[in-house]
Amino acid sequence: MGGLFGAIFAGLCFAAPATAGPTLDAVKKAGTVRCGVTSAVAGAARPDSKGRWTGFHADICRAIAAAALGDAEKVTFVPVTAQSRFTALQSGEIDTLIYITALTLSRDATLGLNQVGTYFYTGQGFLVRRSLNISQLKELDGGTVCATQGSVIERNITDYARRTGINLSTISFDTAANVLAAFLAGRCDAISNDTLSLTANRLAAPDPDAFVLLPELIAKEPQGAMVRNGDAEWANLVRWTIFALIQAEEFGLTRETVTAARDNSTDPQVRRFLGRGEPVGAGLGLADDWAYQVVRQVGDYGTLYDAHLGKNGLGLDRGMNRLWNQGGLMMSWLWQ
């Protein structure tokens, strides 16, 4: 009876009808997903010399478009800043925010926004001039730090200074570009941000070797996608799109191999993931092959990481961003 009940229950779950939700309806009507991104951080999202948006965040936006519309290129990239990003999402200017955004209690509870999935684990560090001849954060005592105004970065610096007794003065600027410009102009001794941003800042400097990333991290920083409250269907779609990228890597599926796997695999988990045999799109208001389209058109998490953030991009070690079965934190929920 238990096995029969479980099979019936699973079938009901997969077969349950679902409305698309207001955001997906609007996206389908517009024919595009409006994705809020940074425009100034290499490896994350910025237009190349031909105007095509590239980067890890840009490809996550494309994955959402592939899931929602069946076409990864049906995405409109909307540049936002640290100050404008939440307002842009709250006002409906964008459909989802894929940005260098730390997931926090206050943002989840007070902004009218929903944090729906983590796509990068990092921490807050410090980039300093090599000429200062320091190798540890404690040696920055009495120094000045450039940071983005109104960000979690400022609060973390203040909390760290109070906790350790180290004297750090923060100089704030309205945008990440102005923070970097001030640092390069010598207006502060260090710049503090997440390690992705700092690595991109160092590589963007006229002489990258003139700067050193200190080894200490003063705060953890899970970064992820945000959508508006009140549309659970869209939140689920964005969340499961991120999971699809992660699960594809775990299955060993890439853009080059996913079609053969769809046509030939006998693994029931892979077949379910690719929409073969069970209606895995019904509960999301999507076609059953939506995850297949994500992988076929965009790729898998590991490949995207390597291309933009890892060995072929910024050179960041995967660290915590390895899969759960490789010593990291990246894990999809179950495709059942």
N, C-alpha and C positions, 0 to 999 in steps of 0.2 A: 504493500500500500504506500509506504514512504516513497519508493522509487516512482510509482505511478503519480502520486500527488506532486512530487518534485517536477516531473516532466510536464504535467498539466500546468503547474504554476509558472514554470519557465516559459512555456508556450504562450500563456496569457500575458506575461510581462512583455515578451517580444512583439506580440500581436496587438497590444493595446494601442488604440488610435490616439493620435496626438495632434493638436493644432500647432501650427508653425510658431505662433506667438507674434506680437506686433513688430518686433525688430526684424525677424526673418521675413515677415510679410513685406515690410518696407524695403529691406535689402533686395528681395526678389523683384519688387516693383521698380526700384531704381536701377537694378542690374549691376550693382557694385556694393562692395563692403568698404565703408569709410573707416580707415584704421589710423588712429593717432599714434605718431611715432616721433622720436627725436630726429633731427636732421643734421646733427653735428658730430655724431660719434661713430668713428670707423668701427666696423664689425657689427654694429647694431642696426642702423638704418640711415642711409643717406644716398642721394642720387649720384650716379657715376658721371663720367664725362659726356655720355650720350643721354643723360636724363633718366636712366633706368635706376630705380631704387634697388639697392643691394644691402645685404646684411642679415644677421640672424633674426632680428625682429621683423624685417621686411618679409622674410620667407615664412615666418609664423603667420603674418597677415595673409600671405598668399595661400597658406594651408587652410585658413578659415574660409577664404573665398572658394577654394576647391571643394570644401565640404558643403558650404551653403549654396553655391551656384553651379558647381561642377566645372568651374573654370578658374584656375589660380590667378589668371591675369585680370579678373574682374574685381580689382581692388583699387581704391583711391587712397593714396597716402596723404595724410593731413599732418604737416609739421606742427608740433606743439612744444611748449616749453615746460619747465618744472612748475611755473606759476599758472600756466593756462590749461594744462592737461586735464585736470579734474573738472574745471568749468566747461571745457569743450565736450566732455562726456556727459556731464549733467544736463547741458543745454540741448543735447541731441545733435551737435555738430559732427560728432563721430559716433560709430557704432560700438567700437571697442578700443581700449587703450593697450597698446603693446609698447611699453616704454621701459626705461630703467627705473622701475617703481618698486620700492620696498613694500612688502605686504605687512601692514600694521593693524593693531586693534582700532586705533582712532579712525583710520581710513575706512575700515570695514564697517564701523559702527555709526559714524557721524556724517558721512558725505553723501549718503543716498546712493552709494555705489556698492558693487559686489565684486569681491576678489575671487576669481574662479579657477585659477590654476597656476602652479609654479613652473616656470620654464628655465630658471637659472638660479643657482645657489652661489652666493658670494659673501663678501664681508667688506667692511669699511676700512680702508688703509690710508697711507700717506705717501705722497711722492715728493721728494726733496731734491735740491741741487746737490750734485756730487761734490761741488766745491765746499759745501758745509762740512764735509768729512765726518758725517755721522752715519751710524749703521743701526741704531736702535732708537725707538721713539722717545725714550726718556731723555735722550741727548738733545731733543728739540725743545726742552724746557726754556720758557721765556720767548719762544718764537711766535710768529704770526702764521695763520693758516687761512688760505682763500677757500671759500665754500659757497654753495648756491643758497641764496636767500630763501628763508621759509621752508627749508628742506629738513628731512630727518638728519641729514649730515650735521647741521649746526647743533642740534640737540645732542647728538651722540658725542660730539667734541666737548660740549659743555659738561655732559655727564662723566665722560672719561677724565677730564681735568679735575673735577670735584672728587671723583673716586680715588684718583692716584696722587693728587696734590701737585701735579705738573701744571705749570702756568702756560696756557695756550690762549692766544688772542685770535678771535675769528674776524675776518674781513669778508663781508658778504656782498655778492653781486647777483643781479637779477637773472642772468642766464648762464648756462654752462660755458658758452663761448666767451663771455666776459670774464668768467672765473679763470679760464685758461689764459686769456690774454693778459690779465693782471699778473698771474703767476709768472708767465714768460717775460713780462716787463720788469720783474723784480719787486713787485709791490708786496709780496709776502714770501715767507721762507719755505712754505710747503702748500700743497694742495691736497685736500682730503675728499675722497669719494669712494664708490665701490671699485673693486679691482678692475672690472671691465673698463670703466671710464678712465681710470688712471693709466691703464696700459695703453688705451687709445690716445690719451693725452701725451704720453711719453713718445709714442711713435710719431705723433703729429708735430713734435717740436723740431726746430731746425737742426738740432744736434741731440738725438735721443740719448746718446751716451753721457750727456751732461747731467742726466737725472737718474735718480735711484728710487726704486720702490722699496720702502721699508718692509720688513717681514711681518710686523705685528698687524693684527686686525683688531679693532676696538669694538666691533659689533658684528653680529651675523646679519645677513641681508638676503632673505629669499625674495626673488623678484618674479612677478607674474602678471597675468592679464586681468583687466578690470572691465566690467560692463555696468550698465545701470541696474539698480534694483527694480523689481516689479516685472521682470520678464525671465522667468525661470527657464523657458525653452531656449532662449538665446544664450543664457549662462551655461546651460548644459552643452549646447553646441560648441561654444568656445572651449570649455573645459575638455570635452572629449576629443576635440581636434588636437589639442596639446597632447593628450594621452595617446592619440593615434600615432603621432610622431615618435613618441617614446616606445610604444608597443611594437612599432615596425622595426626599430633597432633590435629590440629583444628577440623578435622572430627572425632577424637576419634579413629582413626585406629592404631592398633599395629601389630606387627608380628603375634600375636596370633589370632587376630580378622579379619585381612584384607581378608583372603580367604572367610570366611563366608559372609563378606560384599560384596565382588565381586559377589558371587553367589546368594545372597538373598536380597540385599538392593534395595529399590524402590526409594531412594533419587536420583533425576536426577544429582545433583552435584557430589555425591559420585560415581555414575555409570560412569559419564564422566571422573572423575579423574582416575578411575581404568581401563579405556579403553573400557568401555561397551557402545556401541551405537554410538560413534563418533570417528573419526580417529585422536586421540590426539597425535599420534606419527609421523604423516606424515610430519609436518613442521620441525621436528627435525631429520628426517632420521632414526627413531626408530620404533620398534614394538609398537602397541597401548597399550600394557600392561606394558610398561616400568616403570611407576610409581608404579604399583602393585608389580613388581619385586623388586623395591627399598624398599618398605615397608615390603614385605614378607621376604626378605633376610637380611635386615639391621635393619629396624625399623622406628620409628618416632622421631622427634626432641626432644620432652620432655623426652622420655625414654633414648635416648642417652645422653642427658644432665645430667639426674639424675645418670646414670651409671658411667659416667666418671668425670664430673665436679661438680655435685650436691651432694645430700644426700648420695649416695652410692659410691662417688668418692672423690674429693677434698674437698667437703663440701661447695662449693661456693653457696651463695644464687642466685636464678635466676635473680632477679632484673630486669634490662632492657631486659633481654633475655626471659622474659615471653611473651606469645602471646599477640597480640595487644588487644584482647578482655579480657585480664586478667591484664591490666595495663602496659604491656611491649611494646617493639618495634618490636617484631618478627611478620612479616606479609608476606605472599606469594602474588604475583600478582594473578590476576583472572584467573581461569581455564576455559576460554571461548574462 
